[in-house]
Amino acid sequence: MIALTFCAAVPVSAQFQPRDLFASVAPIPAFQNTTEPSIQVYTAAGSFRSTIDLPTNFVPLDLNFYNSTLFGSIIGAIYSISPSGSLSGVAGPAGSFVFDANGNLYVADQAALKKYDSSFSVVLTFSLPQFASHIDLAADQCTMYYNSAPQGPVPALIPATNARYNVCTAQSLSPLPTAIPTLGSIGALRVLPGNDVLLGTDTGILRIRPDGTIAQTYSGGPQIALDADRTSFWEAGRSDRVRKLDLASGSEIAATVPYGVNMIVFSLTVIGEPRAAVASPPAIPTISEWLLIGLGITLAIVGLSAFKD
């Protein structure tokens, strides 16, 4: 058993590249004494790159990059994960987690939400009205979205909801009024630009508008991660490989090789994944920049005309 000691994070080595995909994989059933989990690393095109072997039974249920460091939620605590698979505890107890733009860490701990500062010290604890499984923070740095199911003896039989909580005012917000076509079988979520929500479930992936209506349904499973190109995402959970889908059309763009018989993906992330709270929006040229662009185009046309003459 690895003790939870608060250590400095270990950056990912140069052997990995921007947009590389990281998939937490373990045999079925997981959490047995013989479970040998790993993180499979793939290129942006889905080609296999390498394997990060992890200690027995330490299956990351959530993965996330901050700066150049890979973090994972493993057996109720947050660890930094080195390229060799060594673990350093940074926070806990915890489930799903997300960083904000200032490097603060938010972690879901059953029906509580805890905020850690950039040195991994607890600064705030919020009480949630419902159990939180997966969380993601919006670009406003205040609105926390979380998958929620009321606690009880059979929570998997209770319809799940997309709940929201304001971490700036410590107030619950109204949930997204979405009829999720599944009972309890919900997975990762990602907040998209414009506050659309991408939600993975066992029966498909939903793109939900801010008003709660379902804008699009994709074929796929409960584990998702956004690609750094901002136009596609990876999904896993219903096949023996991870697939990249186009956000607009839902068509398959790429797929990894099969990751093995009787294996399951527990979480996904991407180097440079544009998580809403930390992703810089695409740069929009200023007026002066547009004028320079226009001047460049004009000079190019003039030059071309002179060349023809």
Secondary structure, 3 states (H helix, E strand, C coil): CCCCCCCCCCECCCCCCCCCEEEEEEECCCCCCCCCCEEEEECCCCCEEEEEECCCCCCCCEEEEECCEEEEEECCEEEEECCCCCEEEEECCCCCEEECCCCCEEEEECCEEEEECCCCCEEEEEECCCEEEEEEECCCCCEEEEEEECCCCCHHHCCCEEEEEECCCCEEEEEECCCCCCCCCEEEEEECHHHCEEEEECCEEEEECCCCCEEEEECCCCEEEECCCCCEEEEECCCCCCEEEECCCCCEEEECCCCCCCEEEEEEEECCCCCCCCCCCCCCCCHHHHHHHHHHHHHHHHHHHHHHC
